[in-house]
Amino acid sequence: MKKITQDAGRKSLGTFAPDFAHYNDDILFGENWNNQDIDHKTRCIITVVSLMSSGITDSSLIYHLENAKKAGVSKKEIAAIITHVGFYVGWPKAWAVFNLAKDIYKEDKEENAYETHANQMIFPIGNPNDGFKQYFTGKSYLAPISHEQVGIFNVTFEPSCRNNWHIHHGKKGGGQILICVAGRGYYQEWGKPAIEMKPGDCINIKSGVKHWHGAAKDSWFSHLAIEVPGEDTSNEWLEPVTDEEYNKLK
């Protein structure tokens, strides 16, 4: 994840309270928010809970609710968090926070969903995968991670996007390894049930195996595609995955 920076203290306080501005911008956000002992999403949740518990429902909470949304906290998750905390810190506080959260969590436009997904992983989404778009149903993105020793690419699929059936060929070795890094998707080999993929899941694909992979209907999906070295390797693109085949998946 890119380094978090902040200049709100200096912009708001200027020369009136330079020490406080320094502590806010350079220490609280510059150091504490960039500490990796707690992941960014968890840190956002803790901050929302802390402000709610203190009864703070001003622009500070609005900022941190928006921050939590960008960090990947879903509408269902924030509703469950506010409900749970409401039992411990007071029902009126929960109502107050819900009134802010429901505006922040309005139905996402495509660009907001894209941004939320991007903030869930440490790898870049990259650029539209135009060079291979004829082999995909829906929009995908490609970010080269490594060209040396082993080719590694981060491939991102919008909801319902999937690639065609295809085969990785190799006289010796070859094939591909997939590691899910964000969202939810599927991998399926010809004649076998589809396998659901979530962050951390790894699929080893041997050369000669006909397969496809892509996003679930309701989720963006990103995986690292690692090229397995081999002799005389190539990729054969085949027919698209039909809507009938795809719509059988949950």
GUVEXFI-182280 format. One record per residue (C-alpha): x negated, z, y negated; residue number from 1; residue in one letter. Coordinates in Angstrom, 1 decimal, decimal comma, always signed. Layout:
BEGIN
SITE; X; Z; Y; NUM; A
...
REM end
This chain:
BEGIN
SITE; +0,0; +0,0; +0,0; 1; M
SITE; -1,3; -0,8; -3,5; 2; K
SITE; -2,5; +2,1; -5,6; 3; K
SITE; +0,2; +3,8; -7,7; 4; I
SITE; -0,4; +3,9; -11,4; 5; T
SITE; +1,6; +5,5; -14,2; 6; Q
SITE; +1,5; +5,5; -18,0; 7; D
SITE; +4,8; +7,0; -18,9; 8; A
SITE; +3,2; +10,2; -20,2; 9; G
SITE; +1,0; +8,4; -22,7; 10; R
SITE; +3,8; +6,1; -23,7; 11; K
SITE; +6,3; +8,9; -24,3; 12; S
SITE; +4,0; +11,6; -25,7; 13; L
SITE; +1,2; +9,7; -27,2; 14; G
SITE; -1,0; +12,0; -29,3; 15; T
SITE; +1,6; +14,8; -29,3; 16; F
SITE; +0,6; +16,2; -25,9; 17; A
SITE; -2,4; +14,2; -24,6; 18; P
SITE; -3,3; +16,9; -22,1; 19; D
SITE; +0,2; +16,9; -20,5; 20; F
SITE; +0,1; +13,0; -20,6; 21; A
SITE; -3,2; +13,1; -18,7; 22; H
SITE; -1,9; +15,5; -16,1; 23; Y
SITE; +1,2; +13,4; -15,6; 24; N
SITE; -0,4; +10,0; -15,5; 25; D
SITE; -3,8; +10,7; -14,0; 26; D
SITE; -3,3; +13,7; -11,8; 27; I
SITE; +0,3; +13,8; -10,6; 28; L
SITE; +0,6; +10,1; -10,1; 29; F
SITE; -3,0; +8,9; -10,2; 30; G
SITE; -4,2; +11,4; -7,6; 31; E
SITE; -1,4; +13,3; -5,9; 32; N
SITE; +0,9; +10,3; -5,4; 33; W
SITE; -2,0; +8,3; -4,0; 34; N
SITE; -2,9; +11,0; -1,4; 35; N
SITE; -2,5; +9,6; +2,1; 36; Q
SITE; -1,8; +12,8; +3,9; 37; D
SITE; +1,9; +12,1; +3,5; 38; I
SITE; +3,2; +8,6; +3,7; 39; D
SITE; +4,8; +7,2; +0,6; 40; H
SITE; +8,4; +7,1; +1,9; 41; K
SITE; +8,3; +10,7; +2,9; 42; T
SITE; +6,8; +11,7; -0,5; 43; R
SITE; +9,7; +9,9; -2,2; 44; C
SITE; +12,2; +11,8; -0,1; 45; I
SITE; +10,6; +15,1; -0,8; 46; I
SITE; +10,6; +14,4; -4,5; 47; T
SITE; +14,3; +13,5; -4,5; 48; V
SITE; +15,2; +16,7; -2,5; 49; V
SITE; +13,1; +18,8; -4,9; 50; S
SITE; +14,8; +17,5; -8,0; 51; L
SITE; +18,2; +17,8; -6,5; 52; M
SITE; +17,5; +21,3; -5,4; 53; S
SITE; +16,5; +22,2; -9,0; 54; S
SITE; +19,7; +20,6; -10,4; 55; G
SITE; +17,8; +17,9; -12,3; 56; I
SITE; +20,0; +14,8; -12,5; 57; T
SITE; +18,6; +13,1; -15,6; 58; D
SITE; +16,4; +10,0; -15,8; 59; S
SITE; +13,7; +11,6; -13,7; 60; S
SITE; +16,0; +11,7; -10,7; 61; L
SITE; +17,2; +8,2; -11,4; 62; I
SITE; +13,5; +7,0; -11,4; 63; Y
SITE; +12,8; +8,7; -8,1; 64; H
SITE; +16,0; +7,5; -6,4; 65; L
SITE; +14,9; +4,0; -7,4; 66; E
SITE; +11,4; +4,7; -6,1; 67; N
SITE; +12,8; +5,9; -2,8; 68; A
SITE; +14,9; +2,8; -2,4; 69; K
SITE; +11,8; +0,6; -3,1; 70; K
SITE; +9,9; +2,6; -0,5; 71; A
SITE; +12,4; +1,7; +2,2; 72; G
SITE; +14,9; +4,6; +2,1; 73; V
SITE; +18,1; +2,9; +3,2; 74; S
SITE; +21,6; +3,6; +1,8; 75; K
SITE; +22,5; +5,4; +5,1; 76; K
SITE; +19,4; +7,5; +4,9; 77; E
SITE; +19,8; +8,6; +1,3; 78; I
SITE; +23,5; +9,5; +2,0; 79; A
SITE; +22,5; +11,6; +4,9; 80; A
SITE; +19,7; +13,3; +2,9; 81; I
SITE; +22,0; +14,2; +0,0; 82; I
SITE; +24,7; +15,4; +2,4; 83; T
SITE; +22,3; +17,6; +4,4; 84; H
SITE; +20,6; +19,1; +1,3; 85; V
SITE; +24,1; +19,7; -0,3; 86; G
SITE; +24,9; +22,3; +2,4; 87; F
SITE; +21,8; +24,3; +1,3; 88; Y
SITE; +21,6; +23,9; -2,5; 89; V
SITE; +25,3; +23,4; -3,4; 90; G
SITE; +28,2; +20,9; -3,2; 91; W
SITE; +28,3; +20,2; -7,0; 92; P
SITE; +24,7; +19,1; -6,9; 93; K
SITE; +25,4; +16,8; -4,1; 94; A
SITE; +28,3; +15,2; -6,0; 95; W
SITE; +26,0; +14,8; -9,1; 96; A
SITE; +23,3; +13,0; -7,1; 97; V
SITE; +25,8; +10,8; -5,2; 98; F
SITE; +27,2; +9,6; -8,5; 99; N
SITE; +23,7; +8,4; -9,4; 100; L
SITE; +22,7; +7,1; -6,0; 101; A
SITE; +25,8; +5,0; -5,5; 102; K
SITE; +24,9; +2,9; -8,5; 103; D
SITE; +21,3; +2,5; -7,5; 104; I
SITE; +22,2; +1,6; -3,9; 105; Y
SITE; +24,7; -1,2; -4,8; 106; K
SITE; +24,5; -4,1; -2,4; 107; E
SITE; +21,1; -5,5; -2,6; 108; D
SITE; +20,5; -9,0; -3,9; 109; K
SITE; +18,0; -11,1; -1,9; 110; E
SITE; +15,1; -10,3; -4,2; 111; E
SITE; +15,7; -6,6; -4,0; 112; N
SITE; +15,9; -6,6; -0,2; 113; A
SITE; +12,6; -8,6; -0,2; 114; Y
SITE; +10,9; -6,1; -2,4; 115; E
SITE; +12,2; -3,1; -0,3; 116; T
SITE; +10,8; -4,7; +2,9; 117; H
SITE; +7,5; -5,5; +1,2; 118; A
SITE; +7,1; -1,8; +0,2; 119; N
SITE; +7,5; -0,7; +3,9; 120; Q
SITE; +4,2; -2,2; +5,0; 121; M
SITE; +0,5; -2,2; +4,0; 122; I
SITE; +0,2; -6,0; +4,6; 123; F
SITE; +1,2; -8,6; +2,1; 124; P
SITE; +4,2; -10,8; +2,8; 125; I
SITE; +2,4; -13,8; +1,4; 126; G
SITE; +3,9; -17,2; +0,5; 127; N
SITE; +6,8; -19,2; +1,8; 128; P
SITE; +5,9; -20,6; +5,2; 129; N
SITE; +6,5; -24,2; +4,1; 130; D
SITE; +3,9; -25,7; +6,4; 131; G
SITE; +5,9; -24,7; +9,4; 132; F
SITE; +9,4; -24,5; +8,0; 133; K
SITE; +10,6; -27,3; +10,3; 134; Q
SITE; +10,0; -25,0; +13,2; 135; Y
SITE; +12,0; -22,1; +11,8; 136; F
SITE; +15,7; -21,4; +11,4; 137; T
SITE; +15,9; -19,6; +8,1; 138; G
SITE; +13,2; -18,6; +5,6; 139; K
SITE; +9,8; -17,2; +6,6; 140; S
SITE; +6,6; -16,1; +4,9; 141; Y
SITE; +3,0; -16,3; +5,9; 142; L
SITE; +0,0; -14,1; +4,9; 143; A
SITE; -3,4; -14,8; +6,4; 144; P
SITE; -5,2; -11,5; +7,1; 145; I
SITE; -8,3; -12,7; +8,9; 146; S
SITE; -9,8; -16,1; +9,7; 147; H
SITE; -13,1; -14,7; +11,2; 148; E
SITE; -13,7; -13,9; +14,9; 149; Q
SITE; -9,9; -13,7; +15,6; 150; V
SITE; -7,1; -15,3; +13,5; 151; G
SITE; -4,6; -12,7; +12,3; 152; I
SITE; -1,5; -13,6; +10,2; 153; F
SITE; +1,3; -11,5; +8,9; 154; N
SITE; +4,5; -13,4; +9,5; 155; V
SITE; +7,7; -12,2; +7,8; 156; T
SITE; +11,3; -13,4; +8,7; 157; F
SITE; +14,4; -12,9; +6,5; 158; E
SITE; +17,5; -11,6; +8,4; 159; P
SITE; +18,6; -14,0; +11,1; 160; S
SITE; +15,5; -16,1; +10,8; 161; C
SITE; +13,7; -17,1; +14,0; 162; R
SITE; +11,2; -19,6; +15,1; 163; N
SITE; +11,8; -22,4; +17,7; 164; N
SITE; +11,0; -22,0; +21,3; 165; W
SITE; +7,3; -22,7; +21,7; 166; H
SITE; +4,4; -22,5; +24,1; 167; I
SITE; +0,8; -21,5; +23,4; 168; H
SITE; -1,4; -23,6; +25,6; 169; H
SITE; -5,0; -22,9; +26,7; 170; G
SITE; -7,3; -24,3; +29,4; 171; K
SITE; -8,8; -20,8; +29,5; 172; K
SITE; -7,7; -17,7; +27,7; 173; G
SITE; -5,5; -18,3; +24,7; 174; G
SITE; -2,0; -16,9; +24,0; 175; G
SITE; -0,9; -14,6; +21,2; 176; Q
SITE; -0,4; -10,9; +20,5; 177; I
SITE; +2,5; -9,7; +18,3; 178; L
SITE; +2,5; -6,3; +16,5; 179; I
SITE; +5,6; -5,3; +14,5; 180; C
SITE; +4,6; -3,8; +11,2; 181; V
SITE; +8,0; -3,5; +9,5; 182; A
SITE; +11,7; -4,1; +10,0; 183; G
SITE; +13,5; -5,0; +13,3; 184; R
SITE; +13,3; -8,2; +15,3; 185; G
SITE; +13,2; -9,7; +18,8; 186; Y
SITE; +10,9; -11,4; +21,2; 187; Y
SITE; +12,3; -13,4; +24,2; 188; Q
SITE; +10,7; -15,4; +27,0; 189; E
SITE; +12,5; -18,3; +28,6; 190; W
SITE; +14,9; -17,0; +31,4; 191; G
SITE; +14,4; -13,3; +30,4; 192; K
SITE; +16,4; -10,9; +28,2; 193; P
SITE; +15,3; -10,5; +24,6; 194; A
SITE; +13,1; -7,5; +23,8; 195; I
SITE; +13,8; -5,6; +20,6; 196; E
SITE; +10,8; -5,0; +18,3; 197; M
SITE; +10,3; -2,1; +15,9; 198; K
SITE; +7,2; -1,0; +13,9; 199; P
SITE; +4,4; -0,2; +16,3; 200; G
SITE; +5,7; -2,3; +19,1; 201; D
SITE; +3,2; -4,8; +20,7; 202; C
SITE; +3,9; -7,9; +22,7; 203; I
SITE; +1,2; -9,7; +24,7; 204; N
SITE; +2,0; -13,4; +25,2; 205; I
SITE; +0,0; -15,3; +27,9; 206; K
SITE; -0,7; -19,0; +27,5; 207; S
SITE; +1,9; -21,3; +29,1; 208; G
SITE; +4,8; -18,9; +28,4; 209; V
SITE; +7,8; -20,4; +26,6; 210; K
SITE; +9,2; -18,0; +24,1; 211; H
SITE; +10,5; -17,3; +20,5; 212; W
SITE; +10,5; -14,4; +18,1; 213; H
SITE; +12,3; -13,5; +14,9; 214; G
SITE; +14,4; -11,1; +12,8; 215; A
SITE; +17,6; -9,3; +13,7; 216; A
SITE; +20,8; -10,3; +11,9; 217; K
SITE; +20,8; -7,2; +9,7; 218; D
SITE; +17,1; -6,7; +9,0; 219; S
SITE; +13,9; -8,3; +7,6; 220; W
SITE; +11,1; -8,4; +10,2; 221; F
SITE; +7,3; -8,7; +9,9; 222; S
SITE; +4,7; -8,9; +12,7; 223; H
SITE; +1,1; -9,5; +12,9; 224; L
SITE; +0,4; -12,7; +15,0; 225; A
SITE; -3,1; -12,4; +16,6; 226; I
SITE; -4,5; -15,5; +18,1; 227; E
SITE; -6,2; -14,9; +21,4; 228; V
SITE; -9,4; -16,9; +21,7; 229; P
SITE; -9,6; -19,5; +24,4; 230; G
SITE; -10,7; -23,0; +25,4; 231; E
SITE; -8,7; -26,1; +24,3; 232; D
SITE; -6,0; -24,0; +22,7; 233; T
SITE; -2,9; -25,6; +21,1; 234; S
SITE; +0,6; -24,8; +20,2; 235; N
SITE; +3,7; -26,8; +21,4; 236; E
SITE; +6,8; -26,5; +19,3; 237; W
SITE; +10,1; -27,1; +21,2; 238; L
SITE; +13,8; -26,9; +20,5; 239; E
SITE; +15,4; -24,4; +18,1; 240; P
SITE; +17,1; -21,2; +19,3; 241; V
SITE; +20,8; -22,1; +19,1; 242; T
SITE; +23,3; -19,9; +17,2; 243; D
SITE; +25,1; -19,3; +20,6; 244; E
SITE; +21,9; -17,9; +22,1; 245; E
SITE; +21,0; -15,9; +19,0; 246; Y
SITE; +24,4; -14,4; +18,4; 247; N
SITE; +24,4; -12,7; +21,8; 248; K
SITE; +21,8; -10,3; +20,4; 249; L
SITE; +23,0; -7,1; +18,7; 250; K
REM end
